[in-house]
């Protein structure tokens, strides 16, 4: 249950980041659109309102727009990814809220004592701004709702108190518009959210499927297929630059006796214990794979055969000196190891040579390292 909860949280945060990223990409035109409308509105009221008031309001709009543009440019330069995008949600929301308040309250102030026709023009202009906001900010529902509210509520309240039937009817019409818009944003936002959720769920499912296809479930190591694919990539790289490549194969000695004496669960624990040692001794650049029941292979790039023999001896000693603990019981195990280097950079031949050397180690008494000739 905890996994499901954490996974849901992961999806919710990823979806929120995706929607915020979408908003940042499509918000540039909205800023310039609002500036154009502001200049047009100032031109309409030029002969009706004190020019000083118009200049002050226009200056505030320009400053708010420049702040928003600065936030957008900074965001684009930093190019945040993943959940780091969520840190940009607060500045986006605050700057948008401030800009919306400047429009909603500012235009009520400018048109307060104007003839009714200019107040109607102002009302329709704000309704248009609100409609644009619904289109641009619908990815995040709370953004679109608060933006529309900041833009339309002040002038709607103003029109409700005008002693004109037309103003009252317009107010009720805008209220109906806001209610229907809020309902529509829920449908649109939920649909977008579900689509993003589905996209992330499918992506995660594909990742899990790929992981299952390439990972040995018991040990967490590469399975034979993944070991082959990764090793061939590294071998091609070594071949291109003439770097040495060496393979090690190892097999647990008398593994059947461990299963028979201690049970298959103990055998699984022994393989997991062996895996931990392999990961401890080898480098992060080495490729480790479980290629059989109790057989493992290691590809060492940029490693000469004499260096690989030293690694193999260290592995053999560590495995022999570190017993497997099962509750209060413990038992030791050993491995037989084969080492091979192939100047032709052929993975299949390389592993076959290491396998032959490993079987020679078993025939020589086990718990030995044999290097292919």
C-alpha positions as CSV (number, residue, x, y, z in Angstrom):
1,X,0.0,0.0,0.0
2,X,2.8,2.4,0.8
3,X,4.3,1.8,-2.6
4,X,1.0,2.7,-4.3
5,X,0.8,5.9,-2.2
6,X,4.3,6.9,-3.0
7,X,3.8,6.1,-6.7
8,X,0.7,8.2,-6.8
9,X,2.5,11.1,-5.2
10,X,5.3,10.7,-7.8
11,X,2.7,10.8,-10.6
12,X,0.9,13.8,-9.1
13,X,4.1,15.8,-8.8
14,X,5.3,14.9,-12.3
15,X,1.9,15.8,-13.8
16,X,1.9,19.2,-11.9
17,X,5.4,19.8,-13.3
18,X,4.3,19.0,-16.8
19,X,1.4,21.3,-16.6
20,X,3.5,24.1,-15.2
21,X,6.0,23.6,-17.9
22,X,3.2,23.9,-20.5
23,X,2.1,27.2,-19.0
24,X,5.6,28.7,-19.1
25,X,5.9,27.7,-22.8
26,X,2.6,29.3,-23.8
27,X,2.6,32.4,-21.5
28,X,4.8,34.8,-23.6
29,X,2.0,35.8,-26.0
30,X,-0.4,36.5,-23.2
31,X,2.0,39.1,-21.7
32,X,2.3,40.9,-25.0
33,X,-1.4,40.6,-25.7
34,X,-2.2,42.3,-22.3
35,X,0.3,45.1,-23.1
36,X,-1.4,45.7,-26.5
37,X,-4.9,45.8,-24.9
38,X,-3.6,48.2,-22.2
39,X,-2.4,50.7,-24.8
40,X,-5.6,50.4,-26.8
41,X,-7.7,51.0,-23.6
42,X,-5.6,54.1,-22.7
43,X,-6.2,55.4,-26.2
44,X,-10.0,54.8,-25.8
45,X,-10.1,56.7,-22.5
46,X,-7.5,59.4,-23.5
47,X,-10.2,62.2,-23.7
48,X,-12.3,60.8,-20.9
49,X,-9.9,60.3,-18.0
50,X,-7.2,62.3,-16.3
51,X,-4.1,61.5,-18.3
52,X,-2.0,61.3,-15.2
53,X,-4.2,58.4,-13.9
54,X,-3.9,56.7,-17.3
55,X,-0.1,57.0,-17.3
56,X,0.2,55.7,-13.7
57,X,-2.0,52.7,-14.5
58,X,-0.2,52.0,-17.8
59,X,3.2,52.2,-16.0
60,X,2.1,49.7,-13.4
61,X,0.9,47.3,-16.2
62,X,4.2,47.7,-18.0
63,X,6.2,47.0,-14.8
64,X,4.1,44.0,-13.9
65,X,4.5,42.7,-17.5
66,X,8.3,43.2,-17.4
67,X,8.5,41.3,-14.1
68,X,6.6,38.4,-15.6
69,X,8.8,38.4,-18.7
70,X,11.9,38.4,-16.4
71,X,10.5,35.3,-14.6
72,X,9.8,33.6,-18.0
73,X,13.3,34.4,-19.4
74,X,15.0,33.3,-16.2
75,X,13.0,30.1,-16.2
76,X,14.0,29.4,-19.8
77,X,17.7,30.1,-19.1
78,X,17.8,27.8,-16.2
79,X,15.7,25.1,-18.0
80,X,14.6,23.2,-14.8
81,X,13.7,19.6,-15.2
82,X,11.5,17.1,-13.4
83,X,10.3,18.2,-9.9
84,X,12.6,21.2,-9.9
85,X,10.0,22.9,-12.2
86,X,7.6,23.0,-9.2
87,X,9.8,25.6,-7.5
88,X,8.7,28.0,-10.3
89,X,5.0,27.6,-9.5
90,X,4.9,30.2,-6.8
91,X,6.5,33.1,-8.7
92,X,4.3,32.3,-11.7
93,X,1.1,32.4,-9.6
94,X,2.1,35.5,-7.6
95,X,3.0,37.5,-10.7
96,X,-0.1,36.4,-12.5
97,X,-2.3,37.2,-9.5
98,X,-0.8,40.7,-9.2
99,X,-1.2,41.4,-12.9
100,X,-4.9,40.2,-12.7
101,X,-5.6,42.5,-9.7
102,X,-4.0,45.5,-11.6
103,X,-6.5,44.9,-14.4
104,X,-9.5,44.1,-12.3
105,X,-9.3,46.9,-9.8
106,X,-7.4,49.3,-12.0
107,X,-10.0,49.4,-14.7
108,X,-12.8,49.8,-12.2
109,X,-11.0,52.8,-10.8
110,X,-10.4,54.4,-14.2
111,X,-13.9,53.9,-15.4
112,X,-15.7,54.6,-12.1
113,X,-17.1,58.0,-13.1
114,X,-17.2,57.6,-16.8
115,X,-20.4,57.6,-18.9
116,X,-22.2,54.3,-18.9
117,X,-21.1,53.4,-22.5
118,X,-17.4,53.6,-21.4
119,X,-18.1,51.4,-18.4
120,X,-19.7,48.9,-20.7
121,X,-16.7,49.0,-23.0
122,X,-14.5,48.4,-20.0
123,X,-16.7,45.5,-18.8
124,X,-16.6,43.8,-22.2
125,X,-12.8,44.3,-22.4
126,X,-12.4,42.6,-19.0
127,X,-14.7,39.7,-20.1
128,X,-12.5,39.3,-23.1
129,X,-9.4,39.3,-20.9
130,X,-11.0,36.7,-18.6
131,X,-11.9,34.5,-21.6
132,X,-8.3,34.6,-22.8
133,X,-7.1,33.7,-19.3
134,X,-9.4,30.7,-19.3
135,X,-7.7,29.6,-22.5
136,X,-4.1,30.2,-21.5
137,X,-4.2,29.1,-17.9
138,X,-6.6,26.2,-18.0
139,X,-3.8,23.6,-17.5
140,X,-3.9,24.6,-13.8
141,X,-7.5,25.1,-12.7
142,X,-6.8,27.2,-9.6
143,X,-4.8,29.6,-11.8
144,X,-7.6,30.1,-14.3
145,X,-10.3,30.5,-11.6
146,X,-8.4,33.0,-9.5
147,X,-7.3,35.0,-12.6
148,X,-10.9,35.3,-13.8
149,X,-12.1,36.2,-10.3
150,X,-9.5,38.9,-9.9
151,X,-10.4,40.4,-13.3
152,X,-14.2,40.2,-13.2
153,X,-15.4,40.3,-9.6
154,X,-14.5,43.9,-8.9
155,X,-16.3,45.3,-12.0
156,X,-19.2,42.9,-11.6
157,X,-19.8,44.1,-8.0
158,X,-19.6,47.7,-9.4
159,X,-22.2,47.0,-12.0
160,X,-24.5,45.3,-9.5
161,X,-24.8,48.6,-7.6
162,X,-25.4,50.8,-10.7
163,X,-29.0,51.9,-10.8
164,X,-29.6,50.7,-14.3
165,X,-31.4,47.6,-15.4
166,X,-28.9,47.0,-18.2
167,X,-26.0,47.0,-15.8
168,X,-27.8,44.5,-13.5
169,X,-28.6,42.2,-16.4
170,X,-25.0,42.4,-17.6
171,X,-23.8,41.5,-14.1
172,X,-26.0,38.5,-14.0
173,X,-24.9,37.4,-17.4
174,X,-21.2,37.7,-16.4
175,X,-22.0,35.7,-13.2
176,X,-23.5,33.0,-15.3
177,X,-20.4,33.1,-17.5
178,X,-18.1,32.8,-14.6
179,X,-20.1,29.8,-13.1
180,X,-20.2,28.0,-16.4
181,X,-16.5,28.8,-17.0
182,X,-15.5,27.4,-13.6
183,X,-17.4,24.2,-14.4
184,X,-15.8,24.0,-17.8
185,X,-12.3,24.5,-16.4
186,X,-12.9,21.5,-14.1
187,X,-13.7,19.3,-17.0
188,X,-10.9,20.5,-19.1
189,X,-8.4,20.5,-16.2
190,X,-9.4,17.0,-15.1
191,X,-9.1,15.7,-18.7
192,X,-5.7,17.2,-19.1
193,X,-4.6,15.9,-15.7
194,X,-5.9,12.4,-16.5
195,X,-4.1,12.4,-19.9
196,X,-0.8,13.4,-18.2
197,X,-1.3,10.8,-15.5
198,X,-1.9,8.1,-18.2
199,X,1.2,9.2,-20.1
200,X,3.3,9.0,-17.0
201,X,1.8,5.6,-16.0
202,X,2.5,4.2,-19.4
203,X,6.0,5.6,-19.3
204,X,6.6,4.0,-15.9
205,X,5.1,0.7,-17.1
206,X,7.4,0.7,-20.1
207,X,10.4,1.4,-17.8
208,X,9.3,-1.5,-15.5
209,X,8.8,-3.8,-18.4
210,X,12.2,-3.0,-19.8
211,X,13.7,-3.5,-16.4
212,X,12.0,-6.8,-16.0
213,X,13.3,-7.9,-19.4
214,X,16.9,-7.0,-18.6
215,X,17.2,-7.7,-14.9
216,X,17.6,-11.0,-13.0
217,X,14.9,-10.8,-10.4
218,X,16.8,-12.7,-7.7
219,X,20.1,-10.8,-7.7
220,X,19.2,-7.5,-9.4
221,X,22.0,-8.1,-11.9
222,X,21.8,-8.0,-15.6
223,X,20.4,-11.2,-17.1
224,X,22.1,-12.9,-20.0
225,X,20.4,-10.8,-22.6
226,X,21.2,-7.5,-20.9
227,X,24.8,-8.7,-20.2
228,X,25.2,-9.5,-23.9
229,X,23.8,-6.2,-25.1
230,X,25.8,-4.0,-22.7
231,X,29.0,-6.0,-23.2
232,X,28.8,-5.8,-27.0
233,X,28.5,-2.0,-26.7
234,X,31.5,-1.8,-24.5
235,X,33.5,-4.2,-26.7
236,X,32.8,-2.1,-29.8
237,X,34.1,0.9,-27.9
238,X,37.3,-0.9,-26.8
239,X,37.8,-2.2,-30.4
240,X,37.5,1.3,-31.8
241,X,40.2,2.7,-29.5
242,X,42.3,-0.4,-29.2
243,X,41.7,-0.9,-25.5
244,X,42.0,-4.3,-23.8
245,X,38.9,-6.2,-22.7
246,X,38.8,-9.2,-20.5
247,X,36.0,-11.6,-19.3
248,X,35.6,-13.5,-16.1
249,X,33.1,-16.3,-15.5
250,X,32.6,-18.0,-12.2
251,X,30.4,-20.8,-10.9
252,X,29.5,-21.7,-7.3
253,X,31.2,-24.9,-6.3
254,X,28.8,-27.7,-5.2
255,X,25.8,-25.4,-5.3
256,X,23.4,-28.3,-5.4
257,X,24.8,-29.5,-2.0
258,X,23.9,-26.0,-0.6
259,X,20.3,-26.4,-1.8
260,X,20.0,-30.0,-0.6
261,X,21.5,-29.2,2.9
262,X,20.1,-25.8,3.7
263,X,17.1,-25.5,1.3
264,X,16.5,-23.4,-1.8
265,X,15.9,-20.3,0.2
266,X,19.4,-20.6,1.5
267,X,20.6,-21.1,-2.0
268,X,18.9,-17.9,-3.1
269,X,20.5,-16.1,-0.1
270,X,23.9,-17.4,-1.1
271,X,23.5,-16.0,-4.7
272,X,22.5,-12.7,-3.3
273,X,25.5,-12.7,-0.9
274,X,27.7,-13.5,-3.9
275,X,26.2,-10.6,-5.8
276,X,27.0,-8.2,-3.0
277,X,30.7,-9.3,-3.1
278,X,30.8,-9.0,-6.9
279,X,29.5,-5.5,-6.7
280,X,31.9,-4.6,-3.9
281,X,35.0,-5.8,-5.7
282,X,34.3,-4.7,-9.3
283,X,34.3,-1.2,-10.7
284,X,31.1,0.7,-11.7
285,X,32.3,0.5,-15.3
286,X,32.5,-3.3,-15.2
287,X,29.5,-5.2,-16.5
288,X,28.2,-8.0,-14.3
289,X,25.5,-10.6,-15.3
290,X,23.9,-13.7,-14.0
291,X,24.1,-15.9,-17.1
292,X,23.0,-19.2,-15.6
293,X,21.6,-20.7,-12.4
294,X,24.7,-20.2,-10.3
295,X,27.0,-18.9,-13.0
296,X,28.0,-15.3,-13.3
297,X,30.0,-13.3,-15.9
298,X,32.0,-10.1,-15.6
299,X,33.3,-8.0,-18.5
300,X,36.2,-5.8,-17.6
301,X,36.9,-3.0,-20.1
302,X,40.4,-1.3,-20.4
303,X,41.7,-4.3,-18.4
304,X,44.6,-6.5,-19.3
305,X,44.4,-10.2,-18.6
306,X,47.0,-10.1,-15.8
307,X,45.0,-7.4,-14.1
308,X,41.8,-9.4,-14.5
309,X,43.5,-12.4,-12.9
310,X,44.3,-10.3,-9.8
311,X,40.6,-9.2,-9.7
312,X,39.5,-12.9,-10.0
313,X,41.8,-14.0,-7.2
314,X,40.5,-11.2,-5.0
315,X,37.0,-12.3,-5.7
316,X,37.8,-15.9,-5.0
317,X,39.4,-15.1,-1.6
318,X,36.6,-12.8,-0.6
319,X,33.9,-15.3,-1.4
320,X,35.8,-18.1,0.5
321,X,36.5,-15.8,3.5
322,X,33.0,-14.4,3.9
323,X,30.4,-17.1,4.9
324,X,26.7,-16.9,4.2
325,X,24.6,-16.3,7.2
326,X,21.1,-17.8,7.4
327,X,19.6,-16.9,10.8
328,X,21.8,-18.4,13.4
329,X,23.4,-20.8,10.9
330,X,26.2,-19.9,8.4
331,X,28.1,-21.8,5.8
332,X,31.0,-21.1,3.5
333,X,31.1,-21.4,-0.2
334,X,33.7,-21.3,-2.9
335,X,33.7,-20.5,-6.6
336,X,35.7,-21.6,-9.6
337,X,36.8,-18.8,-11.9
338,X,37.9,-18.6,-15.5
339,X,39.6,-15.6,-17.1
340,X,40.0,-14.9,-20.8
341,X,41.1,-12.1,-23.1
342,X,40.1,-11.9,-26.8
343,X,42.1,-9.8,-29.1
344,X,39.4,-10.2,-31.8
345,X,36.8,-8.4,-29.6
346,X,34.3,-11.2,-29.9
347,X,32.0,-11.5,-26.9
348,X,30.8,-15.0,-27.6
349,X,34.3,-16.3,-28.1
350,X,35.5,-14.4,-25.0
351,X,32.9,-16.0,-22.7
352,X,33.4,-19.4,-24.2
353,X,37.2,-19.2,-23.5
354,X,36.5,-18.0,-19.9
355,X,34.0,-20.9,-19.5
356,X,36.5,-23.5,-20.6
357,X,39.0,-22.0,-18.2
358,X,36.4,-22.1,-15.4
359,X,35.7,-25.8,-16.1
360,X,39.4,-26.5,-15.9
361,X,39.4,-24.8,-12.5
362,X,36.7,-27.2,-11.4
363,X,38.5,-30.2,-12.7
364,X,41.7,-29.0,-10.9
365,X,39.9,-29.2,-7.6
366,X,37.6,-26.1,-7.5
367,X,38.1,-22.9,-5.6
368,X,40.7,-21.9,-8.2
369,X,41.4,-19.3,-10.9
370,X,42.5,-20.5,-14.3
371,X,43.4,-18.2,-17.1
372,X,42.6,-19.2,-20.7
373,X,45.7,-19.9,-22.8
